[in-house]
Amino acid sequence: MFLIPASESLREIRQVIADEVKKQFQEQKHQTGGERLYYVNQIAQMLHKSHKTVKKMVVAGILRSTKNGMIPESAIEEFLRGK
């Protein structure tokens, strides 16, 4: 059995988390072409709609979203242009 100092364990855990966040960010950036992403709540505030209404718009296909539920800026622009 090996004992690792707590500071090294914590450093390793932080590195694993940082690597995972970076990986997810890169994947998200690839999926959206690097454009800005918004949460449903942010879009609801922008459009002066409720969270529930925006969520229904995503489910109905009126607003595009990523796999993780984020809404790309281009989807908002398309919606506002009426596409």
Sine and cosine of phi, psi and omega as CSV:
sin_phi,cos_phi,sin_psi,cos_psi,sin_omega,cos_omega
0.00,0.00,0.75,-0.66,0.02,-1.00
-0.96,-0.27,0.64,-0.77,0.08,-1.00
-0.96,-0.28,0.79,-0.61,0.00,-1.00
-0.95,-0.33,0.74,-0.67,0.06,-1.00
-0.83,0.56,0.59,-0.80,-0.05,-1.00
-0.83,0.56,-0.61,0.79,-0.03,-1.00
-0.90,0.43,-0.59,0.81,0.04,-1.00
-0.94,0.34,-0.66,0.75,0.02,-1.00
-0.88,0.48,-0.70,0.71,0.00,-1.00
-0.89,0.45,-0.66,0.75,0.03,-1.00
-0.89,0.46,-0.68,0.74,0.02,-1.00
-0.91,0.42,-0.67,0.74,0.02,-1.00
-0.89,0.46,-0.71,0.70,0.03,-1.00
-0.87,0.49,-0.63,0.78,0.00,-1.00
-0.91,0.41,-0.67,0.74,0.02,-1.00
-0.89,0.46,-0.69,0.72,0.02,-1.00
-0.90,0.44,-0.71,0.70,0.01,-1.00
-0.87,0.48,-0.67,0.74,0.02,-1.00
-0.89,0.45,-0.66,0.75,0.00,-1.00
-0.92,0.40,-0.68,0.73,0.03,-1.00
-0.89,0.46,-0.69,0.72,0.02,-1.00
-0.87,0.49,-0.68,0.73,0.02,-1.00
-0.88,0.48,-0.72,0.70,0.01,-1.00
-0.91,0.41,-0.62,0.78,0.03,-1.00
-0.89,0.45,-0.69,0.72,0.01,-1.00
-0.90,0.44,-0.66,0.75,0.02,-1.00
-0.90,0.44,-0.69,0.73,0.01,-1.00
-0.90,0.43,-0.67,0.74,0.01,-1.00
-0.89,0.46,-0.63,0.77,0.03,-1.00
-0.91,0.42,-0.67,0.74,-0.04,-1.00
-0.91,0.40,-0.52,0.85,-0.10,-1.00
-0.95,-0.30,0.06,1.00,-0.02,-1.00
0.94,0.35,0.36,0.93,0.05,-1.00
0.99,0.15,0.17,0.99,-0.01,-1.00
-0.99,0.12,0.25,-0.97,-0.04,-1.00
-0.94,0.35,0.62,-0.78,0.01,-1.00
-0.90,-0.43,0.52,-0.86,-0.02,-1.00
-0.79,-0.61,0.50,-0.87,0.13,-0.99
-0.98,0.18,0.37,-0.93,0.03,-1.00
-0.83,0.56,-0.67,0.74,-0.01,-1.00
-0.88,0.48,-0.63,0.78,0.02,-1.00
-0.90,0.43,-0.67,0.75,0.01,-1.00
-0.92,0.39,-0.64,0.76,0.03,-1.00
-0.85,0.53,-0.69,0.72,0.02,-1.00
-0.92,0.40,-0.68,0.74,-0.01,-1.00
-0.88,0.48,-0.67,0.74,-0.08,-1.00
-1.00,-0.04,0.01,1.00,-0.04,-1.00
0.83,0.56,0.73,0.68,0.05,-1.00
-0.83,-0.55,0.21,-0.98,0.06,-1.00
-0.99,0.14,0.32,-0.95,0.06,-1.00
-0.84,0.54,-0.69,0.72,-0.03,-1.00
-0.88,0.48,-0.65,0.76,0.00,-1.00
-0.91,0.42,-0.70,0.71,0.00,-1.00
-0.91,0.42,-0.66,0.75,0.03,-1.00
-0.87,0.50,-0.66,0.75,0.05,-1.00
-0.90,0.44,-0.60,0.80,0.03,-1.00
-0.90,0.44,-0.61,0.79,0.04,-1.00
-0.92,0.38,-0.74,0.67,-0.01,-1.00
-0.88,0.48,-0.61,0.79,-0.02,-1.00
-0.98,0.21,-0.16,0.99,0.00,-1.00
1.00,0.05,0.14,0.99,0.01,-1.00
-0.95,0.30,-0.59,0.81,0.08,-1.00
-0.88,-0.48,0.78,-0.63,0.08,-1.00
-0.96,0.28,0.49,-0.87,0.11,-0.99
-0.59,-0.81,0.28,-0.96,0.06,-1.00
-0.99,0.14,0.07,-1.00,0.01,-1.00
-0.86,0.51,-0.53,0.85,-0.04,-1.00
-1.00,-0.05,0.21,0.98,0.11,-0.99
1.00,0.03,0.06,1.00,0.03,-1.00
-0.99,0.16,0.50,-0.86,-0.04,-1.00
-0.94,-0.34,0.87,-0.49,-0.01,-1.00
-0.95,0.31,0.47,-0.88,-0.01,-1.00
-0.84,0.55,-0.62,0.79,-0.01,-1.00
-0.90,0.44,-0.53,0.85,0.03,-1.00
-0.91,0.40,-0.60,0.80,0.03,-1.00
-0.93,0.38,-0.69,0.72,0.02,-1.00
-0.88,0.48,-0.68,0.73,0.04,-1.00
-0.87,0.49,-0.69,0.72,0.00,-1.00
-0.88,0.47,-0.71,0.70,-0.03,-1.00
-0.92,0.39,-0.49,0.87,0.07,-1.00
-0.99,0.15,-0.16,0.99,0.04,-1.00
1.00,0.09,0.40,0.92,0.02,-1.00
-0.99,0.11,0.00,0.00,0.00,0.00
